[in-house]
Amino acid sequence: MVVGAGPNGLAAAVTLARAGLRVRVLERHPGVGGGLSSAPLTLPGFVHDVGSAIHPLGYASPAFRDWPLHAFGLEWVWPDAPSGHVMPDGTGVVVERDLAGAAAGFGRDAGTWRALFGPLVTGWEGLLDDVLRPLPRLPRHPFTLARFGLRGVPPSTLTARLFQTPEARAAWAGLAAHVNLPLSTPGTGAAALLLGTLAHAVGWPFPRGGARSLADALASYLRFLGGEIETGVEVRSVRDIPPARAVLVDSSPGVLLGLLGDRATPTYRAWVRRYRYGPGILKLDYALSGPVPWRDPALARAGTVHLGGTLEDIAQAEASVARGEAPERPYILAAQHTLFDPTRAPAGCHTFWAYAHTPPGTPDSYAETVEAQIERAAPGFRDLILARTLTNARQLEAFSPVYRGGDVNGGRGDLWGLLARPVPTPTPYRTPAPGVYLCSSSTPPGGGIHGMPGYWAARAALSDVFGR
Ligand SMILES: Cc1cc2nc3c(=O)[nH]c(=O)nc-3n(C[C@H](O)[C@H](O)[C@H](O)COP(=O)(O)OP(=O)(O)OC[C@H]3O[C@@H](n4cnc5c(N)ncnc54)[C@H](O)[C@@H]3O)c2cc1C
């Protein structure tokens, strides 16, 4: 039995079904996918991604890449370039997929960019096998992992000193800031290294027709394997769960505690209470009458755009969020799918997906600050808006308890947050109740669409309960 049909619940269910078990999934929403879903959030005919938008991890995931998801309707779309970064004067820094081409774009930093990413790009599959799993484990590719650790474990601001040009430093910061922590936090370099490596190794693709195509493919594959999915069912207590030899919970550690009741030991309870979340977000989905009018037209080649200025600007914005102050010039993550996938909007129209990191209590009026940042990089943007939908941290948590306080990663992504996720044990999927497992992004390796928490939780259940 799996509670929750987010990417991790679905990955857990598929892993169990592939082992020949009968699996049933209960999901409280009318559809599957959780943070991996799409909906007409603004106007009819416009398909917006409710949560995740860009899926390098989904494409490269050690679990998903072995599954025949293309046979169940999944089709990937590659933007011309993985990402673009807006400098303070509106100039775009486009990170090309081709490593040599990308490096050449960084001028004096070409050699440093190549030296940093080259060996990781060569060994990307092994790297993913080693980092998308619970820590600590004996690495299978120790040299690649050591290289990754050398530059990924220190704060990203430290590794940024390898670069001389403001462009390379800003592009690096734009990657590191995905983790939603001050850039001076140890471990933030790992996000930049992983995302940069994937940009060059596989690109940053997304599913044609909306993120939900990936969730739908996972659900169809599960049904093909004999699994069942029941939607519109909220599991509030153990009594709502039909008898099963194993129960995997794709939800927050807090919800899990409620389900465990008095089967949760005081120590487990204490760890879960101590589990920490990062800041939230304010998300804006736009229906536009035309493409985003970037000051620098080169940015139209990128599927993802980071707005936030220089390394120093982004470091300041992220530190400000951590202090509890919403920055005047926020770091914004944006995606422009329809430039590369016209199926998501009526002819000639476009969608725009964007979010900024926010401290608790940020009012919805902060949307104006976020929009002003976009307008500075793309004058005339506001004139194209047909409709806009705002999602704040509270609404995100109501959508899925995994995003407590609006934290899209289901818990802090610093080193401690990865080691004690939510408990500091070698197999943190296990709970004090035999046969009950946590399988959401609040377990290793954490947030992002890769299904690996679900995969590893299912592997633990297969070993403990079914002797496989
Ligand atoms: C706005 C946003 C943008 C993001 N952008 C990206 C991105 O571009 N790329 C990327 O890789 N990742 C991105 N992420 C992160 C990614 O979406 C999450 O890490 C991932 O979806 C977590 O998967 P999950 O299965 O652990 O949780 P969820 O996706 O939240 O799924 C949990 C599911 O379980 C259900 N559920 C929970 N409790 C119960 C219960 N008691 N009974 C029944 N059902 C229950 C929920 O309804 C939900 O459907 C983003 C997330 C958000 C929110």
The ligand as an ORCA input file, in Angstrom:
! r2SCAN-3c Opt
* xyz 0 1
  C       6.442     25.162     -7.061
  C       7.414     24.020     -7.162
  C       8.372     24.025     -8.157
  C       9.259     22.959     -8.291
  N      10.132     22.934     -9.340
  C      10.842     21.813     -9.583
  C      11.523     21.652    -10.808
  O      11.443     22.500    -11.695
  N      12.240     20.510    -11.004
  C      12.294     19.510    -10.056
  O      12.965     18.491    -10.274
  N      11.610     19.634     -8.886
  C      10.895     20.738     -8.627
  N      10.135     20.842     -7.497
  C      10.266     19.817     -6.439
  C       9.431     18.583     -6.711
  O       8.187     18.931     -7.257
  C       9.240     17.825     -5.398
  O      10.507     17.572     -4.808
  C       8.523     16.496     -5.621
  O       7.279     16.671     -6.237
  C       8.318     15.802     -4.276
  O       7.654     14.609     -4.525
  P       6.896     13.805     -3.371
  O       6.286     12.625     -4.008
  O       7.854     13.590     -2.258
  O       5.799     14.822     -2.811
  P       4.559     15.471     -3.585
  O       4.919     15.759     -4.976
  O       4.093     16.589     -2.730
  O       3.465     14.332     -3.581
  C       2.875     13.883     -2.394
  C       1.492     13.380     -2.773
  O       0.948     12.639     -1.682
  C      -0.393     13.066     -1.462
  N      -0.668     12.876     -0.030
  C       0.053     13.360      1.003
  N      -0.515     12.986      2.172
  C      -1.591     12.234      1.851
  C      -2.572     11.553      2.636
  N      -2.553     11.601      3.972
  N      -3.555     10.869      1.995
  C      -3.580     10.807      0.616
  N      -2.678     11.460     -0.150
  C      -1.700     12.150      0.455
  C      -0.386     14.539     -1.851
  O      -1.688     14.974     -2.186
  C       0.539     14.523     -3.069
  O      -0.163     14.247     -4.259
  C       9.211     21.886     -7.353
  C       8.243     21.872     -6.355
  C       7.329     22.918     -6.271
  C       6.261     22.863     -5.225
*
